[in-house]
Amino acid sequence: MRALLVANPSATTTTAAGQDVIAHALASEIKLDVVATRYRGHAAELAARARAEAVDLVVVLGGDGTVNEALNGLLAEGPGEGVPALGVVPGGSANVFARALGVPREPLEATHTLLGAIAGGRSRTVGLGRADERWFSFNAGLGWDADVIASMERARGRGHDATPARYVATSIRRWTRARLDPPDLTVELAGEEPIRGVRLALVSNTDPWTYLGPRPVRTNPGCSFEDGLGVFALRSLGLPTVLRLVHQVMRRDGATGLRSVVRRDDVPALRITSDEPVNLQVDGDHLGQRSDVEFVAVPDALRVVV
């Protein structure tokens, strides 16, 4: 088996020593090349090259941003038999995709599990989502959620760690702004009247997901890698609504009984529009501002070794 290890040396929980140990462990069982990413978008370039060179497996050591780049490189020309399989060794702060796959949180344990899967020929195919041209593994969002991601990226650019506490503080700060000047989104689903007056829109590809350490967030408990997309739309950012929402999305059955919440599961496609451009995030990566985004569920898009 020919494999490429794409390692992000800037990932939150990745160290040079840890990377070396993981690389040596993998190289003991498979023919391995190791490349460290040097700039934003580098992982996508490396993954696309791996596909062109008929590499069998691309292993990502990094966080969700690096994983997202890699899967976008792997699928730059669309799904197909020539796409290398993906393996994930968590090295970021949240590692949402890895956790949704059941990958151990500790990198060395995850490497051991990955080697066992390779030896046993274990893999699974997962469905993914697309937001216009960008593939995503666990979720995408417009509005308040994406505002938080944009602020977190700026904080990381100033050298601050992306901790759960910082995420909560940033969420509160961005909520106060969004409440005073809320976005006006419209969600369009096939066979339904447009849902207008939406203040926050989340499109999920799996459940649960979280940026809050071990605490799961469940906006669409019926969502999975085997089904279509989950849609979660919030019509109000008022304090009573938000307080009830925060409490409910931490529960197993998610938000229920809130009139301001619109929730759909197993959605094949949808469109979200806005009169004014709003922030868009995909897998925790800020993509700038958009006023019109098409979302599509793509079943069996990628093979993952787990």
Disulfide bonds with the S-S distance in Angstrom:
none
